[in-house]
């Protein structure tokens, strides 16, 4: 066999080994995330053993998510942010995913400012993801910044007009800020799509009652 043929064969074997290793890593992460649902402490212990074996990105992801599920949210969210910014060869979409997960962890633990920072970082990496705009809007609303939250929902709906979660959240924000005609326009649009949705029907009732009180007062 020629030297060129030997090198080509060696390269093929190396690439196959890398692909197999990557699949093994993904399978192990999937198993970790599934175990976190019911056994977060055991998943955390597994993640420590995995980290000792190489400290690879998916091991760190498993570890961070286990910490969050155990209630150690600040530690887990901080590790997700570090992973998103790590020098490892991590794909851009994965970095965005880690940062968005960090933002949602911060928000769930009532750290809205930290959540806004994480979501803003994710949007700098990918400005065309409507779901991240919705997440950041929820964080803005938590601190009472209705204007910036509404701006984010406008951005989300410009990217995905059929995103019902964004429209429902915007309708509720309009109601909160007494932009009642805008709230009614959004809820009417939602009920065209889902006329029997209980949440939307209740929200329409709130909007109509607020309109009635306003008109009576005027």
Residue pairs with C-beta under 8 A, 6 or more apart in sequence:
1 9
25 56
25 58
26 58
28 50
28 58
28 62
29 58
29 61
29 62
32 43
32 46
32 47
32 50
32 62
32 65
32 66
33 43
33 62
33 65
35 42
35 43
35 46
36 43
36 65
36 66
36 69
37 69
40 66
40 69
40 70
41 66
41 70
43 62
43 65
43 66
43 69
44 63
44 66
44 67
44 70
46 62
47 59
47 62
47 63
47 66
48 63
50 56
50 59
50 62
50 63
51 59
51 60
51 63
53 59
56 88
57 83
57 86
57 88
57 90
57 94
60 79
60 82
60 83
60 86
61 80
61 83
61 98
63 79
64 76
64 77
64 79
64 80
64 83
65 76
65 80
65 101
66 76
67 73
67 75
67 76
67 79
68 76
68 77
68 105
69 76
73 105
73 106
73 108
73 109
73 111
74 109
74 111
76 105
77 102
77 105
77 106
77 109
77 111
77 114
77 118
78 102
80 98
80 99
80 101
80 102
80 105
81 98
81 99
81 102
81 118
81 121
83 90
83 98
84 90
84 95
84 96
84 98
84 99
84 102
84 121
84 122
85 95
92 125
92 126
93 126
95 125
96 122
96 125
96 126
96 129
96 132
99 118
99 119
99 121
99 122
99 125
100 118
100 119
100 122
100 131
100 132
100 135
102 118
103 114
103 115
103 116
103 117
103 118
103 119
103 122
103 132
103 135
103 136
103 139
104 115
104 135
106 112
106 114
106 115
106 118
106 139
107 115
107 135
107 138
107 139
107 142
110 142
112 139
112 140
112 142
112 143
113 143
115 135
115 136
115 139
115 142
116 136
116 139
116 140
116 143
119 132
119 135
119 136
119 139
120 136
122 129
122 132
123 129
123 132
123 133
123 136
126 132
128 159
129 159
130 155
130 156
130 157
130 159
130 160
130 163
130 166
131 156
131 163
133 152
133 153
133 155
133 156
133 159
133 166
134 152
134 153
134 156
134 163
134 165
134 166
134 169
136 149
136 152
137 148
137 149
137 150
137 152
137 153
137 156
137 166
137 169
137 173
138 149
138 169
139 149
140 146
140 148
140 149
140 152
141 149
141 169
141 173
146 173
146 176
146 177
149 173
150 170
150 173
150 174
150 177
153 166
153 167
153 169
153 170
153 173
154 170
156 163
156 166
157 163
157 166
157 167
157 170
160 166
162 193
164 190
164 193
164 194
167 186
167 189
167 190
168 186
168 187
168 190
168 199
168 200
168 203
170 186
171 183
171 186
171 187
171 190
171 203
171 207
172 183
172 203
174 180
174 182
174 183
174 186
175 183
175 203
175 206
175 207
175 210
178 210
178 214
180 207
180 210
180 211
180 214
183 207
184 204
184 207
184 208
184 211
187 200
187 203
187 204
187 207
188 204
190 197
190 200
191 197
191 200
191 201
191 204
194 200
